[in-house]
Amino acid sequence: MYKSILILALSLVAFACSKPDVADDAVTPVDTDQVLATGSFINSSQHSASGTAKLIKDKDGKRFLLLENFKTDNGPDLRIYLATSLKADNFTEISSKLSLGNVRIAVPDNVDIKSQKFVLIWCKAFSVLFGSAELK
């Protein structure tokens, strides 16, 4: 009986996993953008992620997170957080939609980029880290 419950639970998780969208937008910084910090994605203990994260400020003073050549495993309810640590205990969600490839995401004004310097790919449903990049 426990075996069939486990198989059912694993099947539900597999069906709940969503495949991220693929974005092909040209999101590299333009000449007037200032790169504030950059970092490379690293895998978590259970999932893989790769690509580069850049925090930029445009000529109008607006901040954006650029994800370049970004890839990650599929998963349910994936989010992008800016956080003070890899534990996602002090974070700001900057996107509830995950796209692969090259992505430009607005960073809210209330984000303290000096303390929230970790970009987390986080599964909200199961509180699991899929990958991270430390912005330096």
Steps between C-alpha positions, in 0.01 A plus 500: 500500500780744586663420168187599305464822702861585425453429129185716495678786678796485262264494202322811626830683545610398149176630347521819707846582363472776249747567225633856505440726200783574263585867445715611211495873565824685452557605859869576506580836659508796263773765508301723734437223756722472805581144616479510881576134575531167327501131597489152350229250586600190691305181560322418821555162662203351311452708184705673232507860382741684272549839340594848614310752711573872468354784701490814289378857528373671186542865405175585683624342825273193475655171608465171316617145545633351179514124466721398210512148353294393799398134543355307791322173570124490464304528821166603645438858608849633421567861603788744480600655831763752604603391849754559777596130510442170325226412752243747360420622849534869411407544133308702246322312224578676175326256267241226531561396139819329397641523149808336358754667275547875521262682735473858632305544827427829676637522855264683739630819662456354850761226442820563694751374243787521749343242732274306260785393276401139434287416197304187588301271274256377761218246496242670718270197521767278659747760638785362289794686349562417133804723447658828604734778395678736737515854362844656558 
